[in-house]
């Protein structure tokens, strides 16, 4: 961490984030943008990079993290990304009186897809203990707030809901004339994003005309990424489904899409869904996490997580009925226009942080 934490005249914040802040994911994108917007609002934000291994940090990484927190001056306001905070209850307890700790919970660690029952329970206990040490909690959706209150014993008055902002964008132009409708999915190739359900659904509608691009990092879960590519080949749709890997700029992907389809089993908010609605793309997704709050029925169809038949049926409606596609596109764009921009979201966060005692 470079620079002084205390400088006269500007509100001070240490923002502790595990791993590479430039990682292409919704959570890291939120962190990057909030740092930038808080600085625009006059905050002196110091980015403290924590170990890469969170939430399963090694002993050495945890010891390094403890030393990093011990080096932060007394009474500093410290916002800690939940990917790390929920896994460091001992450090949180040790520093709770000396530092003004705030947790940023994108979604509870125990709700990650692919965990064993014992792993999920261990993470639930760890995060519950860590959250008991904070002066406030920032969440990115009302659903996450409800989950923390009902399942983690957090008081509602301790929570600030600062949903991600959405950058204004031009409506998607769709596929080129004469080309099949383009189905776009954006999300890392991990179990939680559940691209296999999308691919299995696409196989069920192979008799329709369509093309698909799956955009997202294939480095976060190499086993899932390899399995997905095998599945695409086994279903015989590898000539119609392109897996791009991570892309620095996805604007062009949204611009040429006709449908946004992502079968996530849980979303703490669903930034890519918000971005798709901002561009007026009809949605096919799952009733998971925050998505029912975010995606109205006028914007598309949400089905039960993992239900391939229902996902395929929702895709078939949009592929078979151009008018239905246009109607959902209009509803999606209207919903997108009601989402806050980043400066608005940052002001919500800043107001909350300023009130922390």
N, C-alpha and C positions, 0 to 999 in steps of 0.2 A: 504494500500500500504506500503510494508516494504522496508527498505533500503533507501539510499540517492539517490536523483534524479541526483545530479551533482557529478561526479567523474572525476578527471583529466585524460585525455588521450583517452577516448573512446567516440564516439558519443552517445548522450543521447536521449532516447525516452520514453515517457509515453504512454502506449497503454491502452486506456479505453474501457472496454468491459462489456456489461450488462450480468448479470446472471452467470451461471456456465460455465466456459470455457471448461469443459470436456463434455458438451452436445454433443451428437452424431448427428451432422448435418454438411453439407458442409461448412456453414459459420463459425461455431466454429472451424471446422477442419482447415480451412484456417488460422484463427487467431492463433491457437496453433502452426501450422507449421511455420508461418512467424516469430513468436516470437523466436522459436528455431533456425531458419536459420539466423535471424539477429544477434543473440548472437554468432553464429559460425563466422559471419563476423566481430565480434569485437564490436558490439553495446551493450550498457548497456540499456536493455529494462526493464522498470518497469511496471508490469501488475497492472492496477487499476480496481478493480472489481466494477462495477456499479450495481444498483438495478435490481432485477429480473423482475420487472413489465414492462420494456420497450418492445414495443413502447407505451404501455398504462400505464405509470407509475402513481402511486397515487401522491397526493399532498405531502405527507410525503416523498415518494421516490424522488420526484423532489427536495425537499428542501435539502435532504441528498446529492443528486448529486451536487447541487449548492455549498454546503460546501466542498465537495471533490475537485471540480475544483478550488475553492477559495484557497485551501491549496497547490496547485501546484505552485512552484516557478516561478517568472517572467521570461518570454522569453523561457520557456520550450517548446520543440517540443512535441505536443500531438496529437496522432492518435486516432480517436474515431470511433468505430464501428457504422455503419449507423443504426443499429437496435435501438440505443439510440440517435445518433446525430440528425437524422431527426425529432425527437420528443422533442428536447430541444433548440428551437431557442432563447428563452430568455437568457438562460445560455450562448449560443454561442455569442450572441450580447454583453453580459456583459464582456466576457473574450477575445473577438476577438483582442483587442489591446495589452493586457497583455501577452497572450499566442499565440504560433504559432500553430493554430488549423488546423488539416488535417482530412478530412472525408474519411472513408472507406465505400464505397457504394457497397454492394453485389448485391442488386437490390432495386429500389425505393420502399419505404414503401407503397405508394398508389397503387402499382401493385400487392399487396398480394390478393390472391383469397378469396372470401367470404365477402369482405367489402361492406357496403352499399355505394350508390353514395355519400352521405354526408360525410361518414367516409373517403372515398378515397379522396374527395376534401379537407377535413380538413388536412389530412396527406400531401397532395401535397403542400398546402400552408405552412404548418409547415416546411417541408423539404426544400422547396424553400428558405424560410427565413433563415434557418440554414446554407444552403450552401452558402448564400451570405456573410457569416462571415469567411470563411476559406481562408487559404493561398494556398490550393491545395486540390485535390480530387483524391483518389485512387479508381479505379473500377476494377472488375475482368473479364470484357469482353469488346470487342469493341462495342457490342450491348448496354450495359449499358452506355457507353460513348456517343453513338449516342442519346440515350434517354435523358440523362442529358442536352445535347446541344439543342435538338429540343423541349423538353417539360419543362425544368426547367431553361432555359436561362443561362446555364453555358458556359463559354468560353472554347473552345477546348484546348487552351494552359494551362489551369489550371488542366487538367486531366492527370493522369498517368494510363495506362492500365497495370496492373500486374496480369496476369491470374494465376490461381492456378497451382502449379507444379503437376506432376503426377509421382508417384513412379513406377519405373520399376518393372515389374512382369513377371512371367512365363505365357505363353499362357494357357488358360483354357483347362482342360482335358475333360470336358463335363460329361454327365451322364454315369453311369456304363453300360457296355455291357448288352444288353437285357432290359435296363430300358427305359421308355419314355423320350423324350427330356425334359430337365429342363429349364423352363422359370423363370428368376430371375428379381425381381423388388426390388430396394433399395431406400427407401425414407420414411420419417416420415408419419404417417397416418393422414395427414392434407388435407384440401380441395385443396390446390395448387398442391399437388402431384397426385391428381385425380386417386387413385387406383380404384374407382368404374368403370371408363371407361375400365380399364384393365380387371376387373372381368366380366363386361358385355360382353366384346369381347371374353374372354375365354369361356363364356357360349355359344357364337355363334359357337365356334369351338370344342364343347364338343365331336363331333363325331371323332375327331382326337385323337391320342395318345400324351399326354403331362402331365407334372406335373409342379407345380408353387410354388415358395416361395417368399413371400412378407416380406422384412426385413426393419424394421424401428420403431422408437419410437411410442408407442401407448399412451403416456402420454401428448404430446403437445396439442392434440385436442381429448379429450376423447369421445366427441359426434361423431366425424367423425370415430374414431376407432370402436366404438360400432356399428355404422351404417354399416361400411364395413363388419364386421363379420356377421351381419344379412343378408346382401346382398349375401354373399358367401353361406350361408345356404339356402336362398330362391332360388338361382339359382341351388341348388343341386350339387355344386362342392366342398363342404367342405371336401370331401375325397381326393381331388386332389390339393387343394390350402392350403398351410400352412402359417399362419401369425405368424412370430417368435417374434415380438417385437424388441426392440433395441438389437444389439449384439456388444460386444466390438471389435470383430475381424471378418471381413467379407471376409477375403481371401479365406477361405474354401468355402464360398457361390459362389464367382466368379469361383473358380477352378472347381466346378462340374456343372456349368451352360452351357447350349448350346445356349441360347438366352437371351439378356437383353431387357426387355420391361418395360417402365415407361411412363405413360401418363400425365406427368406434364403439367399444363396449363401455367406455366412460369418458366424459369430458368435464374438467373443472370449469370450463367456460365454453371453449370451442371457437377459437379465433378464426380458424379457416372457414367455418360456417358463416361467421359474421362478415368476413371478407367476400365470400361468395354471394351473400345477400346484398352487400353493397353494390355488387356488379349485376344484380338482377338474375342470378342463376337459380333455377328451380332445384330444390334440395331433396335428396333421399338420404336419410340417416337413421339413427336408432334412438329410442327413448331411453337415454342413458345420461346420468349426471345432470348437467345444466342445460342440455339441449332442448328439453320441452319448454323451458323458460325463454330460450333464445329464438327458437325457430317456430313461428306460428303456423297454424294449419294452412293459412293462405299462401305460405312460401314453399310448401312441399309436404312430404310424407315421412313420418318417423315410425319405425317398426320396432319390434322387440329385438334386443341385441342377439346376434347369432342366428336369427331366423332367415335362412337363405331363401325359402319360398316366398316369404313376404317381401323381402328386399327385391327379389326378381320381379314380383308382381308390380311393385312400385315403379321400378325401372320400365317395365313393359308399358305402363300407362303413359309415361312421358315419351317413350319411343313411338308408340302407336298413334297417339293423339296430339298433333301439333298445336291444337287450340288449348288443350290442357297444359301443354308445356308453356305456351304464351301466358296463360292465366296465372300459373304458379310463378312464372318469371316476374310478372307485374306485382304479385303479392310479395315476392322476395325482395324486390327493389324497394317497395314501399316500407317494408320492415327495416331494411338496411338504412333507410334515410332517417329512421328514428333512433339509431344507435349513436352514442356520444362519440365525439372525436377525442384524440389523445390529449389535447390541452384541457378539455373538460374533465376527463378521468384523472389527470394529474392534479388538478385543483382539488378534487375530492380527497385524494391521497394526502396532499400537502396540508389541507385543513385538519385532517385527522392527526397527522404527525405533530402539527403545531400544538395540539391540545394534550399531547402526552405529558404526564407529570413524572 
